[in-house]
Amino acid sequence: MSNYDVIMEDKMLTKIVDIGNSKGIRIPHAVLKSLKITDQINLRIEHEKIILERVHNARSGWSSLFGKCSENFDGWNFNNSWDDTEWEW
């Protein structure tokens, strides 16, 4: 467990603060760091509760994976007999 791992078994009382014309809450840095939350969260309402969840980027890491694939890519090879033998024309 790192210095930033937070285990929340009890409730944490926090005040609602004014943010311009809106309201907000302050989330301790250790909690954000532990959950790997940077600048966005998903917010939903469920059974009269506000649920905050970390945003999962569905495409994270794709760039490096595609980079590795392209290192070994030698072009499209369509010179095969599959079309001639497998298809009925």
C-alpha positions in Angstrom: 0.0 0.0 0.0 1.5 3.4 -1.0 1.3 6.6 1.0 -1.7 7.7 -1.1 -3.8 4.5 -0.7 -6.9 5.5 1.2 -9.3 3.1 2.9 -12.6 4.7 3.7 -14.7 2.5 5.9 -16.5 5.3 7.7 -18.4 8.3 6.3 -16.6 11.6 5.8 -18.5 14.7 6.7 -17.7 17.5 4.2 -19.3 21.0 3.7 -21.0 22.1 0.6 -19.2 25.3 -0.7 -20.2 28.1 -3.1 -18.5 27.9 -6.5 -19.8 30.9 -8.5 -23.5 30.2 -9.1 -23.0 26.5 -8.3 -22.2 24.4 -5.3 -19.4 21.9 -4.7 -17.5 19.8 -2.3 -13.8 19.5 -1.5 -12.3 16.1 -2.0 -9.0 15.4 -0.1 -6.0 15.1 -2.4 -5.1 11.7 -0.9 -8.5 10.4 -2.0 -8.1 11.7 -5.5 -4.6 10.3 -5.8 -5.6 6.9 -4.4 -8.4 6.6 -7.0 -6.3 8.1 -9.8 -8.7 10.9 -10.4 -7.2 13.8 -12.2 -9.6 16.4 -13.7 -12.9 14.6 -14.4 -15.3 12.3 -12.7 -18.6 10.6 -13.7 -21.5 11.7 -11.5 -24.8 9.9 -11.2 -27.8 9.8 -8.9 -28.9 6.5 -7.6 -31.5 5.8 -4.9 -31.2 9.3 -3.5 -27.4 9.1 -3.4 -24.8 11.0 -5.4 -22.3 8.5 -6.8 -18.9 9.8 -8.0 -16.8 7.5 -10.1 -13.4 7.7 -11.9 -13.6 8.2 -15.6 -12.2 5.1 -17.4 -10.7 6.0 -20.8 -11.7 3.1 -23.1 -8.8 3.9 -25.5 -6.0 4.5 -23.0 -2.8 2.8 -24.2 -4.0 2.3 -27.8 -1.4 4.7 -29.2 1.6 2.7 -27.8 0.0 -0.6 -28.9 -0.5 0.6 -32.4 3.0 1.9 -32.4 4.3 -1.5 -31.6 2.2 -3.1 -34.3 3.4 -0.7 -36.9 7.1 -1.5 -36.1 6.5 -5.0 -37.4 4.1 -4.1 -40.2 5.5 -4.9 -43.7 2.5 -3.8 -45.7 -0.7 -5.5 -46.8 -0.1 -8.8 -48.6 -3.1 -9.8 -50.7 -1.2 -12.0 -53.1 -2.7 -15.3 -52.2 -4.9 -17.9 -53.9 -7.8 -17.7 -51.4 -10.0 -15.6 -53.7 -9.4 -18.0 -56.6 -9.9 -21.3 -54.7 -12.4 -20.4 -51.9 -15.0 -18.2 -53.7 -17.5 -19.5 -56.2 -17.6 -16.9 -58.9 
